Amino acid sequence: MFHNLIETYRKHMPVWHRYWRVRQKALGLDKLQPYDTRSRLSRNAPEVPYEQAVEWIAAGMRPLGEEYVSILRRGCLEER
């Protein structure tokens, strides 16, 4: 699993580099600092209801299996 994680990370490095360049340009910075990676790109933060966020996360976790997703949903919505 460790080697698979490293391989996947390396495979997607160009995507991350492109993302950081776009973010740097959107923020109007000459050089992107680590603390810039968490700053907002917009003045108006979107309002996302908690239940909607849980659904988005569950959709992203679907490849891990339905049992995993059902435990995630139960943990987020019922057993918080």
N, CA and C of each residue as an Amber inpcrd file, in Angstrom:
protein
   240
   0.8160000  -1.1790000   0.0000000   0.0000000   0.0000000   0.0000000
   0.8700000   1.2570000   0.0000000   1.9460000   1.2320000   0.7730000
   2.8250000   2.3950000   0.8360000   3.3650000   2.7470000  -0.5460000
   3.8640000   1.7400000  -1.2540000   4.4420000   1.9920000  -2.5800000
   3.3750000   2.4690000  -3.5670000   2.1730000   1.9530000  -3.4420000
   1.0710000   2.3970000  -4.2890000   0.7490000   3.8580000  -4.0150000
   0.7540000   4.2540000  -2.7540000   0.4930000   5.6450000  -2.3830000
   1.5460000   6.5700000  -2.9870000   2.8020000   6.2070000  -2.8470000
   3.8940000   7.0280000  -3.3930000   3.8060000   7.0980000  -4.9120000
   3.5170000   5.9870000  -5.5450000   3.4010000   5.9590000  -7.0080000
   2.2560000   6.8570000  -7.4820000   1.1270000   6.7820000  -6.8020000
  -0.0280000   7.6080000  -7.1610000   0.2940000   9.0830000  -6.9610000
   0.9520000   9.4030000  -5.8650000   1.3510000  10.7910000  -5.5890000
   2.2540000  11.3220000  -6.7030000   3.2480000  10.5470000  -7.0510000
   4.1830000  10.9800000  -8.1020000   3.4910000  11.1210000  -9.4510000
   2.5650000  10.2090000  -9.7320000   1.8450000  10.2370000 -11.0050000
   1.0260000  11.5160000 -11.1610000   0.5130000  12.0360000 -10.0520000
  -0.3540000  13.2120000 -10.1040000   0.3490000  14.5260000  -9.7530000
   1.6560000  14.5140000  -9.6070000   2.4030000  15.7360000  -9.2970000
   2.1600000  16.8590000 -10.3080000   2.1340000  16.5860000 -11.6240000
   1.8880000  17.6820000 -12.5640000   0.5480000  18.3850000 -12.3320000
  -0.4540000  17.6320000 -11.9140000  -1.7580000  18.2380000 -11.6280000
  -1.6360000  19.1970000 -10.4480000  -0.9390000  18.7730000  -9.3880000
  -0.7450000  19.6410000  -8.2190000   0.0650000  20.8770000  -8.5870000
   1.1030000  20.7000000  -9.3730000   1.9120000  21.8610000  -9.7700000
   1.0760000  22.8650000 -10.5510000   0.2520000  22.3610000 -11.4480000
  -0.6230000  23.2540000 -12.2020000  -1.5960000  23.9590000 -11.2710000
  -2.1730000  23.2370000 -10.3070000  -3.1080000  23.8300000  -9.3340000
  -2.4360000  24.9550000  -8.5540000  -1.2080000  24.7230000  -8.0860000
  -0.5200000  25.7570000  -7.3050000  -0.2100000  26.9800000  -8.1650000
   0.1280000  26.7920000  -9.4470000   0.3710000  27.9390000 -10.3330000
  -0.9090000  28.7480000 -10.5350000  -2.0370000  28.0640000 -10.7450000
  -3.3170000  28.7590000 -10.9280000  -3.6810000  29.5110000  -9.6510000
  -3.4790000  28.8840000  -8.5140000  -3.7880000  29.5140000  -7.2260000
  -2.9100000  30.7570000  -7.0120000  -1.6430000  30.6300000  -7.3250000
  -0.7170000  31.7600000  -7.1900000  -1.1690000  32.9260000  -8.0610000
  -1.5570000  32.6260000  -9.2830000  -2.0130000  33.6700000 -10.2020000
  -3.3220000  34.2930000  -9.7170000  -4.2550000  33.4510000  -9.2330000
  -5.5460000  33.9620000  -8.7560000  -5.3720000  34.8840000  -7.5620000
  -4.3870000  34.6010000  -6.7200000  -4.1390000  35.4430000  -5.5520000
  -3.2530000  36.6460000  -5.8800000  -2.6930000  36.6820000  -7.0870000
  -1.8430000  37.7920000  -7.5020000  -0.5130000  37.8260000  -6.7730000
   0.0810000  36.6700000  -6.5430000   1.3300000  36.5840000  -5.7900000
   2.5100000  36.2900000  -6.6960000   3.6820000  36.8320000  -6.3230000
   4.9140000  36.5100000  -7.0400000   5.4090000  35.1260000  -6.6430000
   5.2590000  34.8100000  -5.3630000   5.7080000  33.5140000  -4.8610000
   4.6560000  32.9950000  -3.8830000   4.2800000  31.7470000  -4.0490000
   3.2830000  31.1190000  -3.1880000   3.9750000  30.5680000  -1.9440000
   3.5040000  30.9790000  -0.7800000   4.0390000  30.5000000   0.4910000
   3.1170000  29.4130000   1.0500000   3.6120000  28.5810000   1.9580000
   2.7630000  27.5160000   2.5230000   1.4470000  28.0300000   3.1120000
   1.4630000  29.1880000   3.7690000   0.2370000  29.7160000   4.3570000
  -0.7380000  30.2190000   3.2890000  -0.2850000  30.4520000   2.0750000
  -1.1600000  30.8890000   0.9900000  -2.0390000  29.7480000   0.4720000
  -1.6600000  28.5140000   0.7660000  -2.4220000  27.3780000   0.2580000
  -3.7850000  27.2390000   0.9330000  -3.9770000  27.9290000   2.0500000
  -5.2410000  27.8380000   2.7770000  -6.0870000  29.1090000   2.6840000
  -5.5830000  30.1130000   2.0260000  -6.3360000  31.3570000   1.9350000
  -7.4890000  31.2210000   0.9370000  -8.5190000  32.0010000   1.1610000
  -9.6900000  31.9770000   0.2730000  -9.3520000  32.5730000  -1.0780000
  -9.9610000  32.0160000  -2.1040000  -9.8010000  32.5700000  -3.4440000
 -10.9170000  33.5510000  -3.7570000 -11.9370000  33.5650000  -2.9250000
 -13.0900000  34.4250000  -3.1360000 -13.4260000  35.1410000  -1.8320000
 -13.9990000  36.3150000  -1.9490000 -14.4150000  37.0440000  -0.7460000
 -15.6770000  36.4470000  -0.1430000 -16.4870000  35.8180000  -0.9660000
 -17.7430000  35.2410000  -0.5000000 -17.6000000  33.7260000  -0.3790000
 -17.4900000  33.2600000   0.8550000 -17.3830000  31.8220000   1.0740000
 -18.7340000  31.1700000   0.7890000 -18.7300000  30.0370000   0.1120000
 -20.0090000  29.3730000  -0.1790000 -20.6270000  28.8030000   1.0940000
 -21.9350000  28.8270000   1.1640000 -22.6680000  28.2340000   2.2770000
 -23.0360000  26.8160000   1.8780000 -22.4870000  25.8480000   2.5660000
 -22.7630000  24.4430000   2.2750000 -23.3690000  23.8180000   3.5270000
 -24.6220000  23.3720000   3.4530000 -25.2270000  22.7170000   4.6100000
 -24.4420000  21.4560000   4.9870000 -24.4160000  21.1490000   6.2630000
 -23.6660000  20.0040000   6.7690000 -24.0540000  18.7170000   6.0480000
 -25.3540000  18.4910000   5.8810000 -25.8290000  17.2670000   5.2360000
 -25.3230000  17.1610000   3.8010000 -25.2680000  18.2960000   3.0970000
 -24.7590000  18.3090000   1.7240000 -23.2730000  17.9530000   1.7040000
 -22.5140000  18.4900000   2.6520000 -21.0860000  18.1860000   2.7310000
 -20.8730000  16.6920000   2.9830000 -21.6920000  16.1110000   3.8570000
 -21.5860000  14.6730000   4.1330000 -21.8610000  13.8780000   2.8540000
 -22.8430000  14.2910000   2.0870000 -23.1630000  13.5850000   0.8370000
 -22.0160000  13.6750000  -0.1610000 -21.4020000  14.8350000  -0.2580000
 -20.2580000  14.9840000  -1.1660000 -19.0970000  14.1000000  -0.7360000
 -18.8280000  14.0730000   0.5570000 -17.7420000  13.2400000   1.0640000
 -18.0590000  11.7620000   0.8220000 -19.3020000  11.3730000   1.0930000
 -19.7160000   9.9760000   0.8790000 -19.5750000   9.5980000  -0.5910000
 -19.9180000  10.4940000  -1.4890000 -19.7790000  10.2160000  -2.9220000
 -18.3100000  10.0080000  -3.2910000 -17.4260000  10.7820000  -2.6790000
 -16.0000000  10.6280000  -2.9370000 -15.4290000   9.3300000  -2.3820000
 -16.0590000   8.8150000  -1.3410000 -15.5920000   7.5810000  -0.7000000
 -16.2310000   6.3240000  -1.2870000 -17.1580000   6.4910000  -2.2170000
 -17.8770000   5.3600000  -2.8050000 -16.9660000   4.2590000  -3.3500000
 -15.7990000   4.5930000  -3.9400000 -14.9230000   3.5130000  -4.4230000
 -14.4300000   2.5820000  -3.3120000 -14.5180000   3.0130000  -2.0620000
 -14.0630000   2.1660000  -0.9580000 -15.1020000   1.1320000  -0.5560000
 -16.2980000   1.2350000  -1.1310000 -17.3260000   0.2330000  -0.8580000
 -18.5100000   0.7820000  -0.0950000 -19.6510000   0.1360000  -0.2890000
 -20.8910000   0.5930000   0.3280000 -20.8530000   0.4790000   1.8500000
 -20.2070000  -0.5540000   2.3720000 -20.1170000  -0.6970000   3.8340000
 -19.3760000   0.4930000   4.4370000 -18.2730000   0.8850000   3.8160000
 -17.4890000   2.0210000   4.2900000 -18.3360000   3.2880000   4.2740000
 -19.0530000   3.5000000   3.1720000 -19.8720000   4.7010000   3.0220000
 -20.9960000   4.7200000   4.0500000 -21.6280000   3.5890000   4.3030000
 -22.7240000   3.5610000   5.2730000 -22.2100000   3.8480000   6.6840000
 -21.0240000   3.3390000   7.0270000 -20.4280000   3.6350000   8.3350000
 -20.0900000   5.1160000   8.4290000 -19.5540000   5.6700000   7.3580000
 -19.2280000   7.1000000   7.3180000 -20.4750000   7.9430000   7.5280000
 -21.5330000   7.6460000   6.7910000 -22.7800000   8.4080000   6.9230000
 -23.3440000   8.3040000   8.3430000 -23.3740000   7.0740000   8.8730000
 -23.9080000   6.8740000  10.2190000 -23.0810000   7.6700000  11.2430000
 -21.7640000   7.6310000  11.0950000 -20.8970000   8.3690000  12.0000000
 -21.1000000   9.8770000  11.9020000 -21.3240000  10.3780000  10.7140000
 -21.4710000  11.8360000  10.5180000 -22.8690000  12.3270000  10.8620000
 -23.8730000  11.5320000  10.5870000 -25.2540000  12.0130000  10.7180000
 -25.9850000  11.5200000  11.9570000 -25.5950000  10.3730000  12.4970000
 -26.3390000   9.8070000  13.6120000 -25.5340000   9.7510000  14.9070000
 -24.2740000   9.3830000  14.8140000 -23.4650000   9.1500000  16.0080000
 -22.4170000  10.2310000  16.2410000 -22.6410000  11.3870000  15.7310000
 -21.6910000  12.4730000  15.7690000 -21.0320000  12.5650000  17.1100000
